[in-house]
Amino acid sequence: MNETRDVVVVGAGPVGLMLACELRLAGVDVLVVERLAAPDMTIKAGGINTPVAQALDRRGLEPDLRAAHEAAMARITGLFAKPEAPTDPKAPATATAMRPRAGGHFAGIMLYADRIDTEDPAFDDMGPAAESRFVDQQALEAMLGRRAAELGVPVRRGVEVTGFDDDGVGVDVDCGDHRIRTGWLVGCDGGRSTVRRLAGFEFPGLDPEITGRQALVEMTGAEHVPLGWQTTPTGIFVNGPQPGRILTVELDGPPADRVSPVTAEELEDSFEHVTGVKVSISQVISATRFTDNTRQVRDYRKGRVLLAGDAAHVHSPFGGQGLNLGIGDAVNLGWKLAAVIRGRSPESLLDTYSRERHPVGEWVLDWTRAQVALMRTDPRSRALRTVVTELLDTRDGATRVAERISGVLQRYDLGGDDPLVGKATPDFELADGTRLAAHFASGKGVLLDLTDSPGLRAAAAAWSDRLELVTTKPAQPREPLSLLIRPDGIVAWTSATPHGLEAALTRWFGPA
């Protein structure tokens, strides 16, 4: 054997890097191998949801998120603004009086911000990170790459996995003529995952029926093409939000060729077919094809091989859920795998990874399928689109979909009746000037005691090496409560008394 590692992560995209950072933070010896020699700068996801922003905030990355968000906002055009009605009804609306317009979309049907009830309790206590939504995939990958380097995670590029053997005790991974012995192998290597294929995971789902193209280009002739998502008799297109960004969706089957580079001529033809406007593209800065191929493995683990991100589930990119789903996988898996490797928790803890994440992935697959159904051009689908458009123009409709898109409704079924258990922890300011999120930076769990209970702290003392104890009072008065929060920010237990705490500690943090 050439070398030995605790974990080998295959794939240095955002999901693989996030997982590696979580493992290294917990003291695990992790190696990342990546087939590509350099980061893939192809235009991809353009934003993150609230759970992802909160997860990064808990690890101290909120300033980086804010900087990336502000840089993205500086590039965005008028897609997210519309003229404000003038005070004088006889005066025309002007471009100088602008107000927020879009809070997301569903199948290209815009959710107007002034329809969304931001006072809904689902949006409470999200913390400042929730405002940093426009962080694109390239910016996030660069951010996590820097974080991995700071933590000392080795990332080897230009290294392709050619085979592996799981003997039940560890995995021998072949990378060309180099062999690595590892305790665990995690495939974060995308929708065409080599790890998934070689491990023999079943990958059931639906075949694709659309061809999508997304590109960043320099072009002329589109000066009068409207911004934003638009429906036409032949498909769907997007113009913006940044200059030169276009997206087309044709619903007459998947592309015959998914591999060859997307050319300017192909983009011009697709744009004209969908919009009816002939443009001239002088430069293709970045371009990709996509489909609505929709598949998910039944279990994210097979022996000592695990999957995360697109390796475990693929779907169309509508709604930007794929990047968020993958980061959620990494955050859920990282601390659990680390606890097993370090001997603190039994291997059965890993069973909760697939049990918790599979339903979230299943929901995303259904969410994207529904959007494709609303994009179809037949009369029945167009009639349904009209009905859904009317619903999303109501306060209740827009708010519900915005909650779904933002991820604030996500909850794991951890048992019990308390609605807070299984949800992301609230974030709020404490009297010492910190926020609750800041106390997760070490990667440990958090025991929040606002009840000033000596009995509770005594019950948790035997797990002190795995927990941060927070007893500082809130900056603003709150109902006294105690929360046991997992390293991934999920509330595992809550009560006004120590009852049930030891059982929850044992379940999620291993024996005392």
N, C-alpha and C positions, 0 to 999 in steps of 0.2 A: 504494500500500500504506500502511496506517495505521501498522503497526509490524512489527518483525522479531524473531524469537526463535529460539533453538537448538531448543527443544522446546516443544510445546504438549501438555499433559496434560489430557484431558477427563474430569472427574470428581474431586470433592474428598472422596470417601470415604477410608477407611483405605488402600486400595491406591493411589489416585492421590496422596495426600499422602506415603505412604512412598516412592513412586517419585520424586516431586518433591524430597524431602529428599535422597535418594541422588544425584540428578543435581546438585543445587545444591552438595552437599558436595564434588563433584568439579569444581566451577568452571563448570558449565553454566548458561547463561541459560535458565531454564525458567519457563513461565507455566502456571498451573492455572485452567481455566474450569469452572464448575459451574452446571448448569441451575437447581438449587434456590437459593432466596434465603437459606436458613438450613440448618444441619445437620439431617439426618433423625433424629429421636429415637425412631422406631419401634423396638420391642423386637426385637432380632436376636440375633446370636451372643453367647454368655455366657462364652466362654473362648478361650484361645490355647494352641497346642501348644509343645513344647520348641524346635523350630527358630525359630519366630517370637520367642519370649522371648529366645533367644540372639542373634538378629539385632538386636533392639532394645538388648540389653545391650551389644553391640559398639559401638553408637553412643552409649553413655553414658546410656541411659534406664532402667537397672535400678532406681534409686530411685523413678522414676515408676511402673514396673511394680509394685514392691512395695507402694506406697501404694494403687494401684488394686485390687490383689489383696486387701489387708487390708480395704479398704472393702467389697468384695464379700462377703468372708467374714463380715463383721459382719451382713450382711443375710440370710445363708443360714439356713434352718431346720434341723430335725432330719433332713433327707434324708440327710445325710452322716454320721449317727451312729446307733448302735443300742445298746440297753442291754448293758452288760458283764455277763457271768455273775457272780453274787455268789460270794464266797469260801465262805460258808456255803451248802451246797446246799439247805437248807430255807428260806433267805431269798429273797424275790422280787428280781428284777432291778430296779434303780432308775434313774431318769433322771439321777441325779447321777454315776453311773459310766458314762461314755460312751467309746467308742473309734471311730476312723475306720471308716467303713463302705464308701463307694463310691469307686472310683478311675476312674470313667467308666462307659460303657454301650455296648452294641452292640445296636441295634434295641430299646432299652429294657430289655435284659437286663443287670442291674447286674454290674459287676466289683468284687468286694469286695477292699478293700485288703489284707486279711490273706491273700488268695490270690496276690497279685502278688509275685514274687520280685524285690525291689528290689536284690538283690546280683548280678543278672544283668549280665554285662559291658556289655550295650547301654546300661545306665544310668550307666556310669562317666564321670567328668570332664565332667558337664553344666554345672556352675557353679551359682551361687545363683539365677540368673534362671529356671532350670527349675522352681523352686518357686512362681513367680508365675503360676499357671495361670488363675485366675478374674479375667480382665480382659475386661470386656464390650466390645462393638463401639463403643458411645458413648464409653466411657472412653478406648479406644485412639484413636478419631478425634480427641477433644479433645487427647490427648497429642501426636499427630502434628501437629495444627493449631498447637499452641504451638511445636513444633520447627520447623515450616515458617516461622513468623513469625520465630523467632530466626535462621534462616539467610537471611532476606530473600526468601523465595519469595512472589511475588504470587499471591493467590488471589482470583479475581473470581467472585462469586456472582450468580445471576440472569442468567447469560449462557448462551445455548443455541446450540450448533453447528447451523447449518442446511444446510451443504454444505461441500465442500472439493474441491480439485483437486491431485492428485499428478502433477507433471510430470517426475518422475525425478530432479530436482535438489533440489527442496523441495516444500512443500505450502502452498497458499493456502487458508486456513481462513476461512469466512464465519461470523460471529457476528452475525446480523441485518444491520445496515448497516455493520458493522465488519469489516474484513478483516485477517488476520494472516498474514504470511509466516513460515513456520517450516521448519527443516531436517527435522524429524521430528514426526509426530503419533502420540500414544499414547492409545488408548481404554481408559479405566478407568471406563467409564460404565455398568457393571452388566449384568444379564442381558438387558435390552431395549436394548442398546447401539445408539445412533445411529451411532457410528463404524463398528461392525461392519456394520451394514445399508448405509450409504452406500458403504463400501469394497467391498462385494460378497463378503465372506467366506462360504463355505459353512458351515452349522452343523448337521451331521447328528447324529442321536441318536434317543432314544425319547420318544414322547408320554407325557404324565402320566396316572396312573390313580388318584391319591389327592387328597383335599382336607385340608390341614392348616390349623389356626388356632392362632396363638400370641398371648397377650394378657397384659397386666398390668391387673388390675381390682380394684375394691372389690366384694365380694360377701358374701352370707350364704347359709347352707344347706349349705355344704361342710365344716362342722366335723368330720364323721365320714368324710369322703373320705380315703382313705390318701394319704400323701405319696409322691412319686417316680413312676417310670414304672410303669404298670399296664396289663395286657392284659384286655380284656373280649370278650364274644361279638360286639360290633359295632365294635371298633376298638381304639385305643390312646389313653391319656390320661396327662398329667403334671400333678401338683399340686406346686408349689414349683419350685426350692428356696427362693425368696424369697416372702414372703407376697403372695398375690394373683396370682402367676404361674401361668397355666394353658396347656395345650397339648392339642389334640385332633387325632386322625388318623382320618379316615373313608376307607374303601377302596372306595367306590362311584363313582369317577370324579372328574375335576377340577371345580373350581367353575365355575358358569356365568358368574360375574362376578368378575373379578380386580381391578377398578378402584375400585368404590365403597367408601366407608368401612365397616369392620366394625362392626356395631351390637351393642349389648348383647343384643338379642333373638336375633340370629344366634348369638352365643356361648352364650347360655342354652340354645338349642335343640340346638346341637352337643354341649355338655357333657352334657345330659340323654340325648341319643341314645347317646353312648359310655359314660357311667357309670351311667345309670339313675337319677341323682340330679337333682332339680329344684332349681336355685339361682336366686337373685335377684341380678342385677348392677346396682348403683346407679351405677357410674361405670366407663367404659372409659378407662383412662389411656393405653394404647398397645395397638394390635392390628394384626395382619397375617394375610393368607392366604398359603399356599404350596402347591406341588405337588411331584411328583417328576419334572418335566420334566428330561430328562437329555441334554445336548448338549455338543459340543466342536468347535471349529474344527480343521481338519487341520493348519494351520500358523499360528503366532501372528504372522507377519509377512506383509505384502503390499506390496511396494515400500517406501515410506517411512512406511507406516502399520503400527503394531504394536498388539496387544491384550494386556491383562493383567487378571487377576481374573475376575469373572463375565462380562465382555465376551467372554472366550475360552472359558468353560466354565460350565455351569449344572447343578445337581443338587439333590436334596432337602437340607435342612439337617441331617439326622440325623448325629450325631457331631461337629457343629460344625466340619467340615473346610473349609467355603467360605472363611471369613475367612483361615484359615491358608494355604490354597492361594494366595489372591490376594496376600497379603503376600510369600509365597515367590517368586511371579512378579516382584514389584517389586524385591526384593532381588537376584534373579538378573539382571534386565534393566538395572538402574540403572547399575552400574559398567561394563557392556559398552557400552551406548549412549554413556556419557560418554567412554570410551576411543576410540570411533570418531569422535565429534564433535571431540575434541581432537587427532585425527590421530595418536594413539599406536598404534592397532591398525587393521588392515584391516576393511572392512565385513563380511567373512566371519565375524568374531567373533560377529556377531548371529545367525548360523545356529545357534550353540550354544544360544541362548536357547530356541527352540522344541524343539530336539533334547533338551535336558535337562528342560524343564518339561512337555512334552506327556505323557511317560510317568507323571509324578507326577499330573497331572490325570486321566489315563485310569484310574489306580488308584483315585483318589477317586470317580470316577463308578461304577466297579464296586463299591466299598465301600458306597456309598449304595444302589445297586440291590439288593445282597444284603440290606440291612437292610429295605427295603420288602418283599422276598419273605418275610422272617421275620415281618412284621407282618400278613400276610394272615390272614383269618379262616376259610378253608376247612380241612377236617380234615387234609389232607396237610401244609399249611403249619404248622398247629398242632403236628402230630407232629414236624416238623422243628425247630420252635422248642423243643420239649421236649428233643430230643437236643442242640441247641446250648447250651441252658441248663445241661445236665449237664456239657458240655465246659468251659464258662466257669466252672464251679465247681471246676475242677481247677487246680492250681498252674501247670502248663504252658500250659493253655488261656488262663487269665486273664492270664498274663505275656505271652504272644505277642500277644494282642489289645491289651493295654495298651501294648506297644511300638509297635504299629501306630498306635494312636490318638495317642500322644504324639509321633510323628514321628521317634523316635530311630533307626529303621531306614532312613530315607531316604538314598539314595546315588545319585549320578550316575555313569553309565558313562563314565569319562574314559580308558579303556584301561589296560592293564597288569594285573598280578596282585595288587598290594598292596591289602589290604582297607581301608586307611585312606584311600587316594586316592579322591576323589569323595564322601567323607563330611564332615560338619561337624567342624571342628577341636575337639580336646579343650580344656577350659578348666581351668586349675589355677593355684594361687598361686605367685608367684615370690619369690625371696629378698629383692627390694627392696620387698616389701609390695604390689605390684600383682598383678593377675591377667592372664593372657594376653589375655582379652577386651578389656581396657582399651587395648590397643595397636592396636585397629582404629578408634579414634574418629575418626581423620583421613580414613577412607574409603580408605586405601591398602591394598595387600597387605602381608603380613607374612612375613618370612623368619626362622624360629625356628631358631637354631643352638645346640643344647645339646652339640655335639661339639667346640666350640672349634676350628673348622677355618679357618685363614687362607686355604686354597685355596678353600673355599666362599664366603667373604666376598669374595675377589678376583673370583671368577666372577660374582658378583651386583652388583659395583660399578657397572657401566654402567647398571643399572636403579635406582639409589639414589633417583631422584626419584619412583619409583612404589612404593617399598617402605619399610616400617619394619623395621629390623634389630633383633631381640631376641636378646641373648646372655646375659641374666641367668639364673642357675641357678634351678631349681625350689626351692621352699621345702622340699619333701620329695623324697628321692632318687627319680629316674626313670631309666629306660634312656636312654642318650644317643641322640639322634636329631636329624635336621634336617628341617624341614617348610617347604615353600613353600605359603602359604595365600593364596587369592584374596581380594579385598575383601569378598566375600559369605560369608567364613568357611569356604569349601570347600577341603580339602586338595588341592593340585594336583600335588604331588611330595613324595616322602620318600626319604631314603637316608642312610647313614652316611658317604658320600663325595660329592664334587661331581658325580659322573657323572650326566649327564642333566639337570642343573640349567639350563644355558643353553637347551636345547631347550624345557624347560617354561616358562622365563621368556619366551622369544620367542612361544610359543604363546598364553600368557595375558596377557602385558603388552606385546606388540608388540616390534619390533626394538630392539636396544640403542641 
